[in-house]
Amino acid sequence: MMRATVYLEGQEYIALCDLLKLSGLAESGGQAKSWIAAGLVCRNGAVELRKTAKIRSGEIIEFDGNLLEVADGFDNGYAA
């Protein structure tokens, strides 16, 4: 189980499939898209079926017991 903060690094949003890949939960965009299509990914507590849903700061993504918090700002390379 992982709990992590993903920073938007100057972007307004990130596509859900890209977020899963960037975070390391999915090995590929295709794998992320198949999980989303299967209804395995939740956005703010509700199942999200849109593969390219725009995920913005303040949102919480859950998959397989893992929790990703999306935030504005940049990853400074230090663990919280």
Backbone torsions as a table, in degrees:
resi	resn	phi	psi	omega
1	MET	NA	135.7	-177.9
2	MET	-126.4	141.8	170.8
3	ARG	-127.8	121.6	-174.9
4	ALA	-144.0	156.4	172.8
5	THR	-105.1	130.6	177.5
6	VAL	-111.5	125.1	-177.7
7	TYR	-95.2	141.7	-178.5
8	LEU	-75.1	-17.1	174.9
9	GLU	49.9	51.4	175.0
10	GLY	90.7	-8.5	179.1
11	GLN	-89.5	154.5	178.6
12	GLU	-75.4	-33.6	-177.7
13	TYR	-158.6	172.1	173.7
14	ILE	-136.2	141.6	177.1
15	ALA	-67.0	141.1	-177.0
16	LEU	-55.1	-45.7	-179.2
17	CYS	-62.9	-36.9	178.1
18	ASP	-68.6	-35.8	178.6
19	LEU	-62.9	-44.8	179.7
20	LEU	-63.6	-38.2	178.6
21	LYS	-70.5	-47.6	-178.9
22	LEU	-59.6	-38.3	-177.8
23	SER	-73.5	-14.1	-178.8
24	GLY	91.0	-1.4	178.3
25	LEU	-69.5	-39.5	177.9
26	ALA	-105.7	142.2	178.7
27	GLU	-78.6	-22.7	-178.6
28	SER	-150.4	164.2	175.9
29	GLY	-63.4	-36.0	178.5
30	GLY	-63.8	-40.8	177.7
31	GLN	-64.2	-44.4	179.0
32	ALA	-60.1	-44.5	-178.9
33	LYS	-63.5	-37.6	180.0
34	SER	-68.3	-38.2	177.1
35	TRP	-64.2	-42.5	-179.7
36	ILE	-63.7	-47.5	-179.3
37	ALA	-61.2	-30.5	-179.7
38	ALA	-81.0	-2.4	178.4
39	GLY	79.1	24.7	-176.5
40	LEU	-92.6	-4.8	-175.8
41	VAL	-114.4	131.9	178.3
42	CYS	-110.4	142.7	176.8
43	ARG	-120.1	116.5	-178.9
44	ASN	52.7	39.5	174.7
45	GLY	87.9	-2.4	179.8
46	ALA	-121.8	145.9	178.9
47	VAL	-61.6	132.9	178.0
48	GLU	-114.4	120.3	-177.5
49	LEU	-103.5	-6.3	179.8
50	ARG	-85.3	115.8	-174.7
51	LYS	-62.8	-34.8	-177.4
52	THR	-109.3	28.3	176.9
53	ALA	-53.6	138.2	-178.3
54	LYS	-81.9	109.7	-178.9
55	ILE	-94.2	124.5	-174.8
56	ARG	-114.4	170.2	179.3
57	SER	-54.3	138.7	177.9
58	GLY	94.6	-8.3	-178.7
59	GLU	-88.2	154.2	-179.4
60	ILE	-118.9	128.5	177.9
61	ILE	-114.4	132.6	179.8
62	GLU	-122.3	136.5	175.4
63	PHE	-152.0	124.1	172.3
64	ASP	51.0	43.0	179.1
65	GLY	82.6	-1.9	178.9
66	ASN	-97.9	146.1	-177.4
67	LEU	-126.3	125.4	177.1
68	LEU	-116.2	123.7	175.1
69	GLU	-102.7	129.2	-177.8
70	VAL	-99.7	132.3	-176.0
71	ALA	-138.3	153.5	171.4
72	ASP	-69.7	164.7	175.4
73	GLY	103.8	-165.8	-174.4
74	PHE	-127.9	148.5	175.4
75	ASP	-75.9	116.3	-177.8
76	ASN	-86.7	1.8	176.9
77	GLY	86.1	-1.1	179.4
78	TYR	-104.8	139.9	176.8
79	ALA	-73.8	142.6	-179.6
80	ALA	-78.6	NA	NA
